Amino acid sequence: MKILLVGGTSSLSKALIPVLSKFSEVITAGRKDCDIIIDLKMPGYNYLLPNDLDVVIQTAANFGGRSNDEILEAEEVNVIGTLKLCHAAIQAKVKHFVLISTIFSIINKNSVFHSVYGLSKRHAEEMATFICLKNSLPLTILRPSQIYGNEDYYRKHQPFLYTMVDKAQKGERITIFGSHDPLRNFIHISDLTAIIDKVIKKSIEGTYSCTQPYDISFLDIAKAVFGAFNHAPNINFLRDKTDIPDNIFEKDNSLYEIIDYYPQITIEEGMKRIANYRK
């Protein structure tokens, strides 16, 4: 089997390479430091894919921002870039296209967490579904929740989580704004790569959520990370501050039932892995 990882230097691709390399030849594609140069903003005719690919996995993403230019770039990369990549995969007669989206793609406009990232990812899902169906290209869309792992580069998209880790490692107090203990859903990178591995091996098609089967509160995360560094919990709520809202999603375990695998790594185990990595 031959697999192309687009976004070859992303944190997800870095974790996928050793997993997928156990049973396939893995080729990376990206703007730099990859086997093939593909910039999702460049014209589609420059997407020259090998003709013997079995699977293309699209992990590249633009996380957008608030300015008009940042919004435009997110749409250009996430939507148009993915569409051009689908066209290239069709021309190269690829057998399976896997789009790594996000659970934030289902957030509605009334949520405080609504953003161009989630919105553009939803647009990318819709365009990929349209063009792949039209051309009979098997498609899988995976929507992971918030991804974390041992390495510090996960901090970029989970800054509060890794600030908790920093403080617990030093034995410093972790402060939570408001009196509400907000809920989140985190999936460990090792669970996500195991899921993708099984999806590819079983040639699973369709659109699926990839979340932890349970949500976790800030307080429980803080307790877990203090425990991982063998420090007594030192946590307080600033009750005069505005409450932080929950950011959780309806659970859908249909994919896990199909592949006979559920996420294994609890937040306690995940924090221990980070602590051991740092030591």
Beta strands, then each sheet from edge to edge (+ up, - down):
strand 1: 2-6
strand 2: 25-30
strand 3: 36-37
strand 4: 55-58
strand 5: 96-100
strand 6: 139-144
strand 7: 146-148
strand 8: 174-177
strand 9: 183-184
strand 10: 186-188
strand 11: 206-210
strand 12: 216-217
strand 13: 235-238
sheet 1: 3+ 2+ 1+ 4+ 5+ 6+ 11+
sheet 2: 7+ 10+
sheet 3: 8+ 13+
sheet 4: 9+ 12-
end
